[in-house]
Amino acid sequence: MNKKLGLYSIIVNTLALFVLAVSSLLQAGLIAGIAHIVFALSFVPVSAIYSMYGRKGLRVASDAGKLFAGMYATVGLAVIVFSFAELPPENDILLGFNLLVNGLLSLATLFLSLALKARTTAEKMLKWMLLLHGVIAIPSAFLINNFPFGLLLLELWCLYFIAINMLAYRYFSGQRG
């Protein structure tokens, strides 16, 4: 049941990313906000499956990844709620929370990548993509509010994370348990 829940969460997470990418292009803010909420909430069980199949000697890294995923979902929901409260886009508090959210997701993927067992080429690619996301997402968060460059960055990020999810689904489908 744990494995199935994790795999279903990866599917939901991927669909949320697709909806986020399309709705952002169409400037459908409400739909993009809902997609972001679904992404954030589904990322928590996604992080749990990484932890479940992580290397036993690196339990602290996988647990830290899960905790940062939970913080990401919590703060991410607050950012979405504040966004819908019609705060001015240049609001410094909202920008600060947005940067915090991106940083929390980066830390989650960084720690999850450290705990991932990678044997095959595809598994190593998954590990390195997670690690790279963990490192580059924090500085790129400063560029996300720069429209239209920020929109392009968001679209590329969605495609990048969809690729991560596809590799993760393949990886966890092959695991026992």
N, CA and C atoms as a LAMMPS dump frame, in Angstrom:
ITEM: TIMESTEP
0
ITEM: NUMBER OF ATOMS
531
ITEM: BOX BOUNDS ff ff ff
-5.0000000000000000e+02 5.0000000000000000e+02
-5.0000000000000000e+02 5.0000000000000000e+02
-5.0000000000000000e+02 5.0000000000000000e+02
ITEM: ATOMS id mol type element x y z
1 1 1 N 0.819 -1.197 0
2 1 2 C 0 0 0
3 1 3 C 0.867 1.267 0
4 2 1 N 1.978 1.252 0.767
5 2 2 C 2.864 2.416 0.809
6 2 3 C 3.413 2.745 -0.574
7 3 1 N 3.849 1.702 -1.276
8 3 2 C 4.419 1.905 -2.605
9 3 3 C 3.361 2.472 -3.557
10 4 1 N 2.154 1.906 -3.525
11 4 2 C 1.083 2.391 -4.408
12 4 3 C 0.738 3.85 -4.115
13 5 1 N 0.659 4.191 -2.834
14 5 2 C 0.361 5.576 -2.468
15 5 3 C 1.438 6.512 -3.002
16 6 1 N 2.698 6.104 -2.877
17 6 2 C 3.796 6.908 -3.398
18 6 3 C 3.726 7.059 -4.908
19 7 1 N 3.435 5.963 -5.614
20 7 2 C 3.345 6.01 -7.074
21 7 3 C 2.161 6.863 -7.529
22 8 1 N 1.014 6.716 -6.866
23 8 2 C -0.147 7.554 -7.202
24 8 3 C 0.156 9.032 -6.931
25 9 1 N 0.905 9.292 -5.87
26 9 2 C 1.273 10.67 -5.543
27 9 3 C 2.173 11.268 -6.609
28 10 1 N 3.076 10.45 -7.148
29 10 2 C 3.942 10.918 -8.237
30 10 3 C 3.096 11.278 -9.457
31 11 1 N 2.082 10.45 -9.757
32 11 2 C 1.196 10.736 -10.899
33 11 3 C 0.44 12.038 -10.671
34 12 1 N -0.142 12.211 -9.48
35 12 2 C -0.882 13.438 -9.154
36 12 3 C 0.045 14.645 -9.226
37 13 1 N 1.249 14.497 -8.693
38 13 2 C 2.242 15.561 -8.695
39 13 3 C 2.589 15.973 -10.127
40 14 1 N 2.762 14.993 -11.002
41 14 2 C 3.088 15.257 -12.399
42 14 3 C 1.936 15.968 -13.108
43 15 1 N 0.711 15.504 -12.866
44 15 2 C -0.458 16.152 -13.468
45 15 3 C -0.59 17.598 -12.98
46 16 1 N -0.326 17.824 -11.703
47 16 2 C -0.382 19.187 -11.155
48 16 3 C 0.649 20.079 -11.84
49 17 1 N 1.838 19.544 -12.096
50 17 2 C 2.867 20.317 -12.798
51 17 3 C 2.43 20.668 -14.21
52 18 1 N 1.818 19.716 -14.891
53 18 2 C 1.341 19.964 -16.246
54 18 3 C 0.277 21.071 -16.247
55 19 1 N -0.678 20.97 -15.321
56 19 2 C -1.731 21.985 -15.217
57 19 3 C -1.125 23.341 -14.846
58 20 1 N -0.15 23.343 -13.941
59 20 2 C 0.521 24.581 -13.554
60 20 3 C 1.202 25.23 -14.761
61 21 1 N 1.885 24.424 -15.556
62 21 2 C 2.589 24.961 -16.73
63 21 3 C 1.602 25.555 -17.734
64 22 1 N 0.545 24.835 -18.037
65 22 2 C -0.431 25.307 -19.028
66 22 3 C -1.194 26.525 -18.508
67 23 1 N -1.647 26.459 -17.254
68 23 2 C -2.43 27.579 -16.711
69 23 3 C -1.578 28.84 -16.543
70 24 1 N -0.297 28.68 -16.291
71 24 2 C 0.593 29.853 -16.204
72 24 3 C 0.759 30.5 -17.571
73 25 1 N 0.896 29.674 -18.601
74 25 2 C 0.987 30.219 -19.961
75 25 3 C -0.28 30.97 -20.343
76 26 1 N -1.424 30.446 -19.911
77 26 2 C -2.714 31.066 -20.231
78 26 3 C -3.074 32.188 -19.257
79 27 1 N -2.203 32.43 -18.287
80 27 2 C -2.41 33.437 -17.241
81 27 3 C -3.718 33.207 -16.485
82 28 1 N -4.007 31.942 -16.217
83 28 2 C -5.188 31.555 -15.433
84 28 3 C -4.735 31.387 -13.982
85 29 1 N -4.684 32.503 -13.254
86 29 2 C -4.116 32.54 -11.905
87 29 3 C -4.764 31.603 -10.91
88 30 1 N -6.075 31.508 -10.903
89 30 2 C -6.761 30.639 -9.949
90 30 3 C -6.415 29.18 -10.194
91 31 1 N -6.444 28.766 -11.453
92 31 2 C -6.117 27.38 -11.781
93 31 3 C -4.647 27.091 -11.45
94 32 1 N -3.771 28.032 -11.762
95 32 2 C -2.346 27.862 -11.433
96 32 3 C -2.159 27.743 -9.922
97 33 1 N -2.898 28.556 -9.16
98 33 2 C -2.803 28.488 -7.697
99 33 3 C -3.265 27.147 -7.161
100 34 1 N -4.375 26.642 -7.693
101 34 2 C -4.882 25.333 -7.264
102 34 3 C -3.889 24.233 -7.647
103 35 1 N -3.327 24.319 -8.854
104 35 2 C -2.333 23.332 -9.288
105 35 3 C -1.107 23.359 -8.384
106 36 1 N -0.7 24.564 -7.975
107 36 2 C 0.449 24.682 -7.079
108 36 3 C 0.138 24.049 -5.726
109 37 1 N -1.08 24.238 -5.24
110 37 2 C -1.486 23.621 -3.971
111 37 3 C -1.44 22.098 -4.084
112 38 1 N -1.988 21.566 -5.181
113 38 2 C -1.98 20.109 -5.388
114 38 3 C -0.547 19.604 -5.495
115 39 1 N 0.309 20.35 -6.2
116 39 2 C 1.716 19.956 -6.296
117 39 3 C 2.355 19.903 -4.911
118 40 1 N 2.156 20.96 -4.129
119 40 2 C 2.784 21.034 -2.805
120 40 3 C 2.298 19.908 -1.897
121 41 1 N 0.989 19.693 -1.884
122 41 2 C 0.442 18.646 -1.003
123 41 3 C 0.847 17.25 -1.459
124 42 1 N 0.884 17.018 -2.759
125 42 2 C 1.256 15.684 -3.24
126 42 3 C 2.755 15.443 -3.125
127 43 1 N 3.539 16.5 -2.998
128 43 2 C 4.988 16.316 -2.857
129 43 3 C 5.346 15.696 -1.502
130 44 1 N 4.485 15.857 -0.507
131 44 2 C 4.778 15.272 0.817
132 44 3 C 4.819 13.739 0.737
133 45 1 N 3.781 13.054 0.201
134 45 2 C 3.914 11.597 0.072
135 45 3 C 4.961 11.18 -0.962
136 46 1 N 5.22 12.018 -1.952
137 46 2 C 6.299 11.713 -2.895
138 46 3 C 7.625 11.663 -2.135
139 47 1 N 7.838 12.624 -1.258
140 47 2 C 9.082 12.622 -0.475
141 47 3 C 9.151 11.415 0.455
142 48 1 N 7.99 10.952 0.919
143 48 2 C 7.969 9.79 1.814
144 48 3 C 8.412 8.517 1.1
145 49 1 N 8.049 8.38 -0.177
146 49 2 C 8.487 7.167 -0.893
147 49 3 C 9.998 7.213 -1.145
148 50 1 N 10.538 8.401 -1.377
149 50 2 C 11.995 8.518 -1.482
150 50 3 C 12.646 8.06 -0.18
151 51 1 N 12.064 8.478 0.918
152 51 2 C 12.594 8.111 2.223
153 51 3 C 12.455 6.607 2.477
154 52 1 N 11.326 6.058 2.074
155 52 2 C 11.066 4.634 2.299
156 52 3 C 12.103 3.746 1.612
157 53 1 N 12.505 4.128 0.401
158 53 2 C 13.458 3.324 -0.355
159 53 3 C 14.867 3.909 -0.328
160 54 1 N 15.108 4.892 0.512
161 54 2 C 16.426 5.502 0.607
162 54 3 C 17.446 4.572 1.24
163 55 1 N 18.699 4.95 1.095
164 55 2 C 19.779 4.152 1.682
165 55 3 C 19.661 4.177 3.199
166 56 1 N 19.745 3.021 3.794
167 56 2 C 19.533 2.882 5.242
168 56 3 C 20.523 3.704 6.054
169 57 1 N 21.75 3.818 5.615
170 57 2 C 22.75 4.572 6.357
171 57 3 C 22.554 6.086 6.292
172 58 1 N 21.628 6.52 5.459
173 58 2 C 21.398 7.958 5.298
174 58 3 C 19.968 8.327 5.686
175 59 1 N 19.501 7.753 6.759
176 59 2 C 18.134 7.992 7.22
177 59 3 C 17.926 9.463 7.602
178 60 1 N 18.957 10.094 8.144
179 60 2 C 18.838 11.5 8.531
180 60 3 C 18.575 12.364 7.293
181 61 1 N 19.278 12.087 6.199
182 61 2 C 19.075 12.856 4.967
183 61 3 C 17.654 12.674 4.441
184 62 1 N 17.168 11.426 4.414
185 62 2 C 15.815 11.205 3.886
186 62 3 C 14.751 11.783 4.817
187 63 1 N 14.967 11.688 6.126
188 63 2 C 14.017 12.298 7.063
189 63 3 C 14.021 13.821 6.939
190 64 1 N 15.209 14.405 6.754
191 64 2 C 15.291 15.86 6.555
192 64 3 C 14.556 16.257 5.274
193 65 1 N 14.698 15.452 4.216
194 65 2 C 13.985 15.716 2.969
195 65 3 C 12.481 15.718 3.174
196 66 1 N 11.981 14.74 3.939
197 66 2 C 10.536 14.689 4.225
198 66 3 C 10.09 15.898 5.035
199 67 1 N 10.881 16.272 6.021
200 67 2 C 10.512 17.426 6.849
201 67 3 C 10.504 18.722 6.042
202 68 1 N 11.506 18.911 5.19
203 68 2 C 11.513 20.099 4.347
204 68 3 C 10.356 20.085 3.352
205 69 1 N 9.965 18.899 2.885
206 69 2 C 8.797 18.79 1.995
207 69 3 C 7.53 19.224 2.732
208 70 1 N 7.399 18.812 3.984
209 70 2 C 6.24 19.227 4.782
210 70 3 C 6.225 20.722 5.028
211 71 1 N 7.397 21.287 5.317
212 71 2 C 7.479 22.748 5.506
213 71 3 C 7.17 23.467 4.192
214 72 1 N 7.659 22.91 3.087
215 72 2 C 7.369 23.489 1.765
216 72 3 C 5.86 23.533 1.523
217 73 1 N 5.172 22.435 1.799
218 73 2 C 3.726 22.388 1.579
219 73 3 C 3.005 23.392 2.473
220 74 1 N 3.41 23.481 3.728
221 74 2 C 2.758 24.393 4.675
222 74 3 C 2.946 25.859 4.287
223 75 1 N 4.194 26.241 4.064
224 75 2 C 4.469 27.637 3.716
225 75 3 C 3.932 27.945 2.315
226 76 1 N 4.01 26.963 1.416
227 76 2 C 3.48 27.149 0.063
228 76 3 C 1.993 27.446 0.071
229 77 1 N 1.252 26.744 0.93
230 77 2 C -0.18 27.023 1.05
231 77 3 C -0.424 28.44 1.55
232 78 1 N 0.391 28.877 2.5
233 78 2 C 0.25 30.245 3.016
234 78 3 C 0.512 31.27 1.911
235 79 1 N 1.521 31.023 1.087
236 79 2 C 1.832 31.947 -0.008
237 79 3 C 0.661 32.024 -0.986
238 80 1 N 0.073 30.895 -1.314
239 80 2 C -1.067 30.882 -2.239
240 80 3 C -2.236 31.655 -1.633
241 81 1 N -2.507 31.424 -0.353
242 81 2 C -3.612 32.13 0.311
243 81 3 C -3.349 33.634 0.31
244 82 1 N -2.127 34.037 0.646
245 82 2 C -1.789 35.462 0.622
246 82 3 C -1.889 36.031 -0.791
247 83 1 N -1.521 35.234 -1.789
248 83 2 C -1.61 35.692 -3.177
249 83 3 C -3.047 35.981 -3.564
250 84 1 N -3.955 35.132 -3.12
251 84 2 C -5.368 35.328 -3.444
252 84 3 C -6.004 36.421 -2.581
253 85 1 N -5.295 36.865 -1.562
254 85 2 C -5.801 37.962 -0.73
255 85 3 C -5.564 39.299 -1.424
256 86 1 N -5.058 39.237 -2.651
257 86 2 C -4.848 40.404 -3.496
258 86 3 C -3.852 41.398 -2.912
259 87 1 N -2.772 40.861 -2.358
260 87 2 C -1.683 41.744 -1.943
261 87 3 C -1.004 42.268 -3.203
262 88 1 N -0.478 43.46 -3.159
263 88 2 C 0.201 43.984 -4.349
264 88 3 C 1.364 43.071 -4.741
265 89 1 N 1.589 42.865 -6.048
266 89 2 C 2.649 41.959 -6.48
267 89 3 C 4.031 42.341 -5.974
268 90 1 N 4.25 43.625 -5.704
269 90 2 C 5.574 44.047 -5.234
270 90 3 C 5.697 43.949 -3.713
271 91 1 N 4.729 43.342 -3.067
272 91 2 C 4.737 43.201 -1.621
273 91 3 C 5.963 42.401 -1.177
274 92 1 N 6.801 43.017 -0.328
275 92 2 C 8.05 42.387 0.099
276 92 3 C 7.823 41.134 0.927
277 93 1 N 6.766 41.107 1.72
278 93 2 C 6.493 39.929 2.546
279 93 3 C 6.168 38.737 1.658
280 94 1 N 5.326 38.953 0.659
281 94 2 C 4.956 37.877 -0.259
282 94 3 C 6.177 37.385 -1.029
283 95 1 N 7.016 38.302 -1.478
284 95 2 C 8.239 37.921 -2.181
285 95 3 C 9.144 37.11 -1.264
286 96 1 N 9.271 37.522 -0.014
287 96 2 C 10.083 36.786 0.946
288 96 3 C 9.565 35.373 1.176
289 97 1 N 8.247 35.241 1.311
290 97 2 C 7.655 33.907 1.476
291 97 3 C 7.873 33.057 0.229
292 98 1 N 7.761 33.669 -0.947
293 98 2 C 7.962 32.94 -2.19
294 98 3 C 9.389 32.399 -2.271
295 99 1 N 10.354 33.219 -1.883
296 99 2 C 11.75 32.769 -1.867
297 99 3 C 11.958 31.663 -0.835
298 100 1 N 11.29 31.788 0.313
299 100 2 C 11.377 30.753 1.342
300 100 3 C 10.824 29.427 0.83
301 101 1 N 9.688 29.484 0.149
302 101 2 C 9.07 28.269 -0.395
303 101 3 C 10.018 27.584 -1.374
304 102 1 N 10.587 28.362 -2.289
305 102 2 C 11.527 27.779 -3.248
306 102 3 C 12.744 27.186 -2.546
307 103 1 N 13.21 27.855 -1.517
308 103 2 C 14.345 27.335 -0.753
309 103 3 C 14.012 26.032 -0.039
310 104 1 N 12.808 25.928 0.516
311 104 2 C 12.4 24.7 1.211
312 104 3 C 12.291 23.524 0.241
313 105 1 N 11.731 23.769 -0.942
314 105 2 C 11.648 22.696 -1.944
315 105 3 C 13.046 22.281 -2.395
316 106 1 N 13.928 23.253 -2.546
317 106 2 C 15.309 22.949 -2.927
318 106 3 C 15.996 22.088 -1.873
319 107 1 N 15.83 22.457 -0.621
320 107 2 C 16.437 21.665 0.457
321 107 3 C 15.848 20.261 0.507
322 108 1 N 14.541 20.143 0.276
323 108 2 C 13.909 18.817 0.276
324 108 3 C 14.516 17.938 -0.813
325 109 1 N 14.617 18.459 -2.04
326 109 2 C 15.163 17.638 -3.122
327 109 3 C 16.652 17.359 -2.917
328 110 1 N 17.363 18.307 -2.34
329 110 2 C 18.783 18.09 -2.059
330 110 3 C 18.974 16.915 -1.095
331 111 1 N 18.257 16.934 0.02
332 111 2 C 18.404 15.852 1.001
333 111 3 C 17.872 14.522 0.471
334 112 1 N 16.783 14.542 -0.282
335 112 2 C 16.254 13.294 -0.85
336 112 3 C 17.241 12.697 -1.845
337 113 1 N 17.936 13.55 -2.597
338 113 2 C 18.918 13.034 -3.553
339 113 3 C 20.078 12.347 -2.833
340 114 1 N 20.448 12.87 -1.68
341 114 2 C 21.565 12.27 -0.934
342 114 3 C 21.24 10.862 -0.449
343 115 1 N 19.977 10.588 -0.175
344 115 2 C 19.583 9.288 0.368
345 115 3 C 19.21 8.283 -0.714
346 116 1 N 19.109 8.708 -1.957
347 116 2 C 18.648 7.837 -3.034
348 116 3 C 19.714 6.819 -3.424
349 117 1 N 19.31 5.553 -3.504
350 117 2 C 20.196 4.495 -3.996
351 117 3 C 20.144 4.514 -5.517
352 118 1 N 21.264 4.712 -6.161
353 118 2 C 21.293 4.784 -7.623
354 118 3 C 22.27 3.758 -8.172
355 119 1 N 21.74 2.818 -8.953
356 119 2 C 22.585 1.781 -9.554
357 119 3 C 22.648 1.928 -11.075
358 120 1 N 21.487 2.065 -11.713
359 120 2 C 21.429 2.138 -13.17
360 120 3 C 21.666 3.576 -13.64
361 121 1 N 21.807 3.722 -14.946
362 121 2 C 22.011 5.061 -15.525
363 121 3 C 20.806 5.954 -15.251
364 122 1 N 19.591 5.422 -15.417
365 122 2 C 18.38 6.217 -15.171
366 122 3 C 18.293 6.63 -13.703
367 123 1 N 18.652 5.738 -12.8
368 123 2 C 18.621 6.059 -11.373
369 123 3 C 19.659 7.118 -11.025
370 124 1 N 20.825 7.023 -11.639
371 124 2 C 21.859 8.041 -11.412
372 124 3 C 21.419 9.388 -11.97
373 125 1 N 20.713 9.357 -13.108
374 125 2 C 20.205 10.602 -13.683
375 125 3 C 19.176 11.228 -12.745
376 126 1 N 18.291 10.41 -12.175
377 126 2 C 17.305 10.897 -11.205
378 126 3 C 18.011 11.54 -10.017
379 127 1 N 19.001 10.854 -9.484
380 127 2 C 19.741 11.367 -8.331
381 127 3 C 20.395 12.714 -8.648
382 128 1 N 21.045 12.803 -9.806
383 128 2 C 21.733 14.037 -10.171
384 128 3 C 20.762 15.162 -10.499
385 129 1 N 19.613 14.822 -11.082
386 129 2 C 18.608 15.858 -11.355
387 129 3 C 18.045 16.419 -10.051
388 130 1 N 17.808 15.55 -9.073
389 130 2 C 17.347 16.017 -7.762
390 130 3 C 18.417 16.885 -7.1
391 131 1 N 19.651 16.427 -7.149
392 131 2 C 20.755 17.168 -6.554
393 131 3 C 20.92 18.535 -7.23
394 132 1 N 20.876 18.544 -8.556
395 132 2 C 20.994 19.798 -9.286
396 132 3 C 19.84 20.741 -8.945
397 133 1 N 18.633 20.202 -8.84
398 133 2 C 17.485 21.033 -8.454
399 133 3 C 17.718 21.632 -7.078
400 134 1 N 18.242 20.826 -6.179
401 134 2 C 18.501 21.302 -4.829
402 134 3 C 19.513 22.426 -4.779
403 135 1 N 20.429 22.436 -5.716
404 135 2 C 21.485 23.454 -5.722
405 135 3 C 21.078 24.706 -6.506
406 136 1 N 20.489 24.543 -7.688
407 136 2 C 20.234 25.714 -8.535
408 136 3 C 18.885 26.38 -8.296
409 137 1 N 17.963 25.707 -7.649
410 137 2 C 16.632 26.298 -7.477
411 137 3 C 16.655 27.51 -6.55
412 138 1 N 17.549 27.527 -5.586
413 138 2 C 17.586 28.655 -4.645
414 138 3 C 17.989 29.953 -5.357
415 139 1 N 19.111 29.992 -6.11
416 139 2 C 19.419 31.263 -6.784
417 139 3 C 18.408 31.621 -7.878
418 140 1 N 17.83 30.61 -8.536
419 140 2 C 16.871 30.919 -9.599
420 140 3 C 15.569 31.478 -9.034
421 141 1 N 15.305 31.26 -7.76
422 141 2 C 14.089 31.786 -7.138
423 141 3 C 14.062 33.315 -7.189
424 142 1 N 15.225 33.939 -7.203
425 142 2 C 15.281 35.398 -7.268
426 142 3 C 14.835 35.928 -8.636
427 143 1 N 14.857 35.069 -9.65
428 143 2 C 14.506 35.49 -10.997
429 143 3 C 13.045 35.221 -11.334
430 144 1 N 12.354 34.421 -10.531
431 144 2 C 11.014 33.948 -10.868
432 144 3 C 9.993 35.078 -10.98
433 145 1 N 10.199 36.173 -10.261
434 145 2 C 9.23 37.269 -10.296
435 145 3 C 9.497 38.262 -11.433
436 146 1 N 10.44 37.967 -12.285
437 146 2 C 10.793 38.838 -13.396
438 146 3 C 10.056 38.376 -14.658
439 147 1 N 8.845 38.896 -14.881
440 147 2 C 8.036 38.505 -16.031
441 147 3 C 8.587 39.209 -17.265
442 148 1 N 8.751 38.604 -18.434
443 148 2 C 8.374 37.267 -18.854
444 148 3 C 9.443 36.215 -18.591
445 149 1 N 10.668 36.654 -18.187
446 149 2 C 11.725 35.683 -17.921
447 149 3 C 11.302 34.708 -16.828
448 150 1 N 10.591 35.203 -15.818
449 150 2 C 10.114 34.344 -14.734
450 150 3 C 9.148 33.288 -15.22
451 151 1 N 8.306 33.656 -16.19
452 151 2 C 7.366 32.691 -16.758
453 151 3 C 8.123 31.597 -17.507
454 152 1 N 9.123 31.988 -18.278
455 152 2 C 9.936 30.997 -18.99
456 152 3 C 10.636 30.075 -17.999
457 153 1 N 11.166 30.649 -16.939
458 153 2 C 11.834 29.86 -15.908
459 153 3 C 10.856 28.886 -15.25
460 154 1 N 9.637 29.346 -14.972
461 154 2 C 8.613 28.475 -14.386
462 154 3 C 8.271 27.328 -15.333
463 155 1 N 8.133 27.623 -16.62
464 155 2 C 7.818 26.577 -17.599
465 155 3 C 8.953 25.549 -17.673
466 156 1 N 10.186 26.025 -17.696
467 156 2 C 11.336 25.108 -17.719
468 156 3 C 11.401 24.281 -16.448
469 157 1 N 11.103 24.926 -15.3
470 157 2 C 11.106 24.199 -14.033
471 157 3 C 10.044 23.106 -14.051
472 158 1 N 8.85 23.402 -14.557
473 158 2 C 7.786 22.391 -14.637
474 158 3 C 8.232 21.201 -15.485
475 159 1 N 8.835 21.477 -16.64
476 159 2 C 9.317 20.389 -17.503
477 159 3 C 10.412 19.582 -16.808
478 160 1 N 11.305 20.273 -16.131
479 160 2 C 12.399 19.613 -15.41
480 160 3 C 11.842 18.692 -14.326
481 161 1 N 10.867 19.194 -13.57
482 161 2 C 10.321 18.396 -12.472
483 161 3 C 9.435 17.267 -13.003
484 162 1 N 8.78 17.467 -14.15
485 162 2 C 8.032 16.372 -14.772
486 162 3 C 8.998 15.251 -15.141
487 163 1 N 10.162 15.603 -15.68
488 163 2 C 11.18 14.598 -16.007
489 163 3 C 11.648 13.866 -14.746
490 164 1 N 11.842 14.607 -13.655
491 164 2 C 12.21 13.98 -12.383
492 164 3 C 11.129 12.983 -11.965
493 165 1 N 9.868 13.387 -12.07
494 165 2 C 8.769 12.501 -11.67
495 165 3 C 8.682 11.261 -12.548
496 166 1 N 8.938 11.413 -13.838
497 166 2 C 8.914 10.243 -14.721
498 166 3 C 10.012 9.253 -14.336
499 167 1 N 11.188 9.768 -14.064
500 167 2 C 12.282 8.898 -13.619
501 167 3 C 11.973 8.282 -12.258
502 168 1 N 11.379 9.067 -11.377
503 168 2 C 11.033 8.553 -10.041
504 168 3 C 9.992 7.453 -10.136
505 169 1 N 8.996 7.639 -10.975
506 169 2 C 7.964 6.607 -11.131
507 169 3 C 8.599 5.307 -11.62
508 170 1 N 9.469 5.421 -12.59
509 170 2 C 10.171 4.238 -13.112
510 170 3 C 11.016 3.584 -12.014
511 171 1 N 11.718 4.409 -11.269
512 171 2 C 12.586 3.905 -10.198
513 171 3 C 11.775 3.169 -9.128
514 172 1 N 10.728 3.801 -8.629
515 172 2 C 9.97 3.205 -7.523
516 172 3 C 9.075 2.06 -7.979
517 173 1 N 8.683 2.044 -9.25
518 173 2 C 7.905 0.909 -9.767
519 173 3 C 8.729 -0.373 -9.711
520 174 1 N 10.034 -0.24 -9.879
521 174 2 C 10.916 -1.407 -9.874
522 174 3 C 11.361 -1.849 -8.491
523 175 1 N 10.982 -1.118 -7.455
524 175 2 C 11.401 -1.47 -6.097
525 175 3 C 10.478 -2.54 -5.515
526 176 1 N 11.013 -3.355 -4.665
527 176 2 C 10.195 -4.369 -3.976
528 176 3 C 9.498 -3.743 -2.799
529 177 1 N 8.302 -4.25 -2.519
530 177 2 C 7.583 -3.802 -1.326
531 177 3 C 6.412 -3.016 -1.692
